């Protein structure tokens, strides 16, 4: 080869150095490429995410959206333009609520349906313009989820209907589900379902045609009131207070059977929010039974009825009310005084200062 051994070795060292440099440069390039791809790539869509489900499930006449989306461009107000609420603020429809509603028509397991409904509820509250552009068919779709076999789906559907009930044009359509909601809260003993269903009912004007069903569920409402879950109790008592103002339902409420310890609801140890609602309920019952048209009829009550617990000869309601006059919360104090006045002075007996006690609850000195 014409080269001495020392020259050959030097030539070999140079080649190794070139190879080493090339190998090192290749490794650095590969490392750079990995880092660059990692920065650019979007996180994978999670099939359990309701937003991702909505993107993967095309609506009627739509093509499935691509899995990858461009990185949202920063807006001049400090947030990404891709946020739905940000787009609505600038007068643009994000389409997020529509995608969720379309995805609800696809076949999903109970968990996925529950999560989609939960996201629909949030969108209705946050994206007012998009929610207002929905149709009654969308309300019927959400309402159909009340027939699902899973309680969590029913609860989320009730929450979604409650959100939509804040939009006036949907209230009549949501009212059509009233009987179904009453059936659910009276046949399923689930606290979360009770709270969701009662919150919906308390946000709707209840039409007269549901009064027969309300009579049938009255015992269930009274049981919820006497349970040990504050949120459910407050919602139940609010509904009962509303119904107590209906002349054709007053007797059904007063004759409803209650537990022997019903007056424990008036104990000062109860949360102030519950005490206030219970006192409002008692005042409305007292005013209703003292009305002339109600007193014109001779009513008969069973021994364990609400009427006997509150207004019967053996009732200890007066003692509970007097103790609440010095309650730490002013709203409770005032409402307790209102109940005392309603017991002492029926509203149709003339001027209050001159009226005589309608029942022997309080001694003249008290």
C-alpha positions in Angstrom: 0.0 0.0 0.0 3.1 2.2 0.0 2.7 3.4 3.6 4.9 2.6 6.6 3.3 1.2 9.7 3.6 4.6 11.6 1.9 6.4 8.7 -0.9 3.7 8.5 -1.6 4.0 12.3 -1.8 7.8 12.0 -4.2 7.5 9.1 -6.4 5.1 11.1 -6.5 7.4 14.1 -7.8 10.2 11.9 -10.6 8.0 10.5 -11.6 7.0 14.0 -11.8 10.6 15.0 -13.9 11.5 12.0 -16.3 8.6 12.7 -16.5 9.6 16.4 -17.3 13.1 15.5 -20.0 12.0 13.0 -21.5 9.6 15.6 -21.5 12.3 18.3 -23.1 14.8 15.9 -25.8 12.2 14.9 -26.6 11.6 18.6 -26.9 15.3 19.3 -29.2 15.7 16.3 -31.4 12.8 17.4 -31.6 14.3 20.9 -32.6 17.7 19.5 -35.2 16.1 17.3 -36.8 14.2 20.3 -36.9 17.4 22.3 -38.4 19.4 19.4 -41.0 16.8 18.7 -41.9 16.7 22.4 -42.4 20.4 22.5 -44.5 20.5 19.4 -46.7 17.5 19.9 -50.1 17.7 21.6 -51.0 15.4 24.6 -53.0 12.4 23.4 -56.8 12.7 23.6 -58.2 10.7 26.5 -61.2 8.6 25.6 -62.6 9.1 29.1 -62.7 12.9 28.7 -66.2 14.1 27.8 -64.7 16.8 25.6 -62.6 14.3 23.8 -65.6 12.0 23.4 -67.5 14.9 21.9 -64.7 15.5 19.4 -64.4 11.9 18.5 -68.1 11.4 18.0 -69.4 13.2 14.9 -72.9 14.6 14.8 -75.4 13.9 12.0 -73.9 14.9 8.7 -70.5 15.7 10.3 -67.1 14.2 9.8 -65.1 13.1 12.7 -62.7 15.9 13.8 -59.0 15.2 13.5 -57.3 13.9 16.6 -54.6 16.6 16.6 -55.4 20.3 17.0 -53.2 23.3 16.6 -51.8 24.9 19.7 -54.2 27.7 20.6 -52.9 31.1 19.7 -52.5 33.5 22.6 -55.1 36.3 22.6 -54.6 39.9 23.4 -56.6 39.6 26.6 -54.3 37.1 28.2 -56.0 33.8 27.4 -55.8 31.3 24.6 -58.2 31.9 21.8 -59.2 28.2 21.8 -61.0 28.5 25.1 -64.8 28.2 24.5 -65.7 30.8 27.1 -63.1 33.2 25.6 -64.5 32.7 22.1 -68.0 33.4 23.3 -66.8 36.6 25.0 -65.6 37.8 21.6 -68.9 36.8 20.0 -67.8 33.6 18.4 -69.6 30.2 18.9 -67.1 27.6 20.2 -69.4 24.8 19.2 -68.5 22.9 22.4 -72.0 22.5 23.7 -73.3 21.4 20.4 -70.5 18.7 20.1 -71.4 17.5 23.6 -75.1 17.2 22.8 -74.3 15.4 19.5 -72.0 13.0 21.3 -74.8 12.2 23.8 -76.7 10.5 20.9 -73.8 8.1 20.5 -73.6 4.9 22.4 -71.5 5.2 25.5 -71.2 3.4 28.9 -72.8 4.9 32.0 -69.6 6.6 33.1 -69.1 8.4 29.8 -72.8 9.5 29.6 -72.5 10.8 33.1 -69.4 12.8 32.3 -70.9 14.2 29.1 -74.0 15.4 31.0 -71.8 16.9 33.6 -69.9 18.9 30.9 -73.2 19.9 29.3 -74.3 21.4 32.7 -71.1 23.4 32.9 -71.4 24.6 29.4 -75.0 25.8 29.9 -73.9 27.9 32.9 -70.7 29.2 31.2 -71.8 29.6 27.6 -75.0 31.5 27.8 -75.3 32.4 24.1 -74.7 28.8 23.0 -77.1 27.4 25.6 -79.8 29.8 24.4 -79.3 28.6 20.8 -80.2 25.1 21.8 -83.6 23.6 20.8 -86.4 21.8 22.6 -85.1 18.6 20.9 -81.9 19.0 22.9 -84.0 19.3 26.1 -85.9 16.1 25.2 -82.5 14.4 24.6 -81.2 15.3 28.0 -84.6 14.4 29.6 -84.5 11.0 28.0 -81.4 10.3 30.2 -83.8 10.2 33.2 -84.8 6.7 32.0 -81.2 5.4 32.2 -80.7 2.5 34.5 -77.7 4.1 36.2 -78.5 6.6 39.1 -75.4 8.7 38.3 -76.7 9.3 34.8 -80.1 10.3 36.2 -78.5 12.7 38.6 -76.4 14.4 36.0 -79.4 14.6 33.7 -81.4 16.3 36.5 -78.5 18.8 37.0 -78.4 19.5 33.2 -82.2 20.2 33.2 -81.8 22.4 36.2 -79.2 24.4 34.3 -81.4 24.7 31.2 -84.4 25.7 33.4 -82.6 29.1 33.9 -83.5 29.9 30.3 -87.1 30.9 30.1 -88.0 29.5 26.7 -87.1 25.9 27.9 -89.2 25.9 31.1 -92.4 24.6 29.5 -90.6 21.8 27.9 -88.8 20.9 31.1 -92.1 20.9 32.9 -93.1 17.9 30.9 -90.6 15.9 32.9 -92.1 16.9 36.3 -94.0 13.7 36.8 -91.0 11.6 36.0 -88.8 13.6 38.4 -91.4 13.2 41.2 -91.5 9.5 40.5 -87.7 9.3 40.8 -87.4 11.1 44.1 -90.3 9.1 45.6 -89.1 5.6 44.5 -85.3 5.8 44.7 -83.7 6.4 48.1 -80.5 8.2 46.9 -79.6 11.5 48.6 -77.8 13.0 45.6 -80.7 12.2 43.4 -83.1 13.7 45.9 -81.1 16.9 46.0 -80.8 17.2 42.2 -84.5 16.4 41.6 -85.8 18.8 44.3 -83.5 21.6 43.1 -85.0 21.2 39.6 -88.6 21.2 40.9 -87.9 24.2 43.1 -86.7 26.1 40.0 -89.9 25.4 38.0 -93.5 26.6 38.3 -95.4 23.4 38.9 -98.6 23.2 36.8 -101.9 22.2 38.3 -102.0 18.9 36.4 -99.2 17.5 38.5 -101.1 18.0 41.8 -102.5 14.4 41.9 -98.9 13.1 41.6 -97.8 15.5 44.3 -100.4 14.1 46.6 -99.0 10.6 46.0 -95.4 11.6 46.7 -96.2 13.7 49.8 -95.2 10.9 52.2 -91.8 10.6 50.4 -91.2 14.3 50.6 -92.0 14.2 54.4 -89.5 11.3 54.8 -86.8 13.3 53.0 -87.5 16.3 55.3 -87.0 14.0 58.3 -83.8 12.5 57.0 -80.3 13.5 58.3 -79.0 15.1 55.1 -79.2 18.9 55.3 -79.1 19.7 51.6 -81.9 17.3 50.9 -83.9 18.5 53.9 -83.6 22.1 52.8 -84.7 21.4 49.3 -87.7 19.3 50.5 -88.9 21.9 52.9 -88.7 24.6 50.2 -90.9 22.5 48.0 -93.4 21.8 50.8 -93.5 25.5 51.7 -94.4 26.3 48.1 -97.1 23.6 48.0 -98.5 24.7 51.3 -99.8 27.8 49.5 -101.9 25.7 47.2 -105.4 25.4 48.6 -106.1 22.0 47.2 -102.9 20.6 48.7 -102.9 22.1 52.2 -105.0 19.4 53.8 -102.8 16.6 52.2 -99.7 18.2 53.7 -101.3 18.7 57.2 -102.6 15.2 57.3 -99.4 13.6 56.2 -97.9 11.2 58.8 -94.7 12.3 60.5 -92.3 10.7 63.0 -93.0 11.3 66.8 -89.8 13.4 67.0 -90.8 15.7 64.2 -90.4 18.8 66.4 -86.6 18.0 66.6 -86.5 20.0 63.4 -87.2 23.1 65.5 -84.3 22.5 67.9 -81.8 25.4 68.2 -79.0 22.9 67.4 -80.2 22.5 63.9 -78.3 24.5 61.2 -79.6 28.0 60.7 -80.4 27.5 57.0 -82.6 24.5 57.9 -84.3 26.2 60.9 -85.2 29.2 58.8 -86.9 27.1 56.1 -88.7 25.0 58.7 -90.1 28.1 60.3 -91.2 29.5 57.0 -93.0 26.2 56.4 -94.7 26.4 59.8 -95.8 30.0 59.2 -97.4 29.2 55.8 -99.1 26.1 57.3 -100.5 28.3 60.2 -101.7 31.0 57.9 -103.3 28.4 55.5 -105.2 26.6 58.3 -106.4 29.9 59.7 -107.8 31.1 56.4 -111.6 31.5 56.4 -112.2 29.1 53.5 -110.1 26.4 55.2 -111.8 26.9 58.6 -115.2 26.6 56.9 -114.7 22.9 56.5 -114.5 20.4 59.4 -111.2 18.5 58.7 -110.2 15.3 60.4 -106.5 14.4 61.0 -104.9 11.2 62.0 -103.1 11.1 65.3 -99.6 11.0 63.8 -100.3 13.8 61.3 -98.2 16.9 60.8 -101.2 18.9 62.0 -101.2 17.2 65.3 -97.4 17.5 65.7 -97.5 21.3 65.1 -101.0 22.4 66.1 -102.5 19.6 68.2 -103.4 19.9 71.9 -100.3 17.9 72.9 -97.9 19.8 70.7 -94.8 21.4 72.2 -94.2 23.7 69.3 -94.7 26.8 71.6 -91.7 25.8 73.7 -89.5 25.3 70.6 -90.5 28.7 69.2 -89.8 30.6 72.4 -86.3 29.0 72.5 -85.7 30.2 69.0 -86.5 33.8 69.7 -83.1 34.1 71.3 -81.3 32.1 68.5 -77.9 33.5 67.5 -79.0 34.1 63.9 -81.2 37.1 63.4 -83.2 35.6 60.5 -84.2 32.7 62.7 -85.3 35.0 65.5 -87.4 37.1 63.2 -89.0 34.1 61.5 -89.8 32.4 64.9 -91.6 35.6 65.9 -93.6 35.6 62.7 -94.7 32.0 63.4 -95.7 33.0 67.0 -97.8 36.0 65.6 -99.5 33.7 63.0 -100.4 31.3 65.7 -101.8 34.0 67.9 -103.6 36.1 65.3 -105.3 34.5 62.3 -104.9 37.0 59.5 -108.6 37.3 58.8 -109.7 38.2 62.3 -109.1 41.9 62.0 -106.5 44.1 63.6 -103.6 42.1 65.0 -103.2 43.9 68.4 -106.8 43.3 69.4 -107.1 39.7 68.2 -107.4 36.9 70.7 -105.3 33.7 70.6 -106.7 31.1 68.3 -105.2 28.3 70.3 -103.9 27.8 73.9 -100.2 27.7 72.8 -99.2 30.7 74.8 -100.3 32.0 78.2 -101.5 35.6 78.2 -98.3 36.7 79.9 -96.2 35.1 77.2 
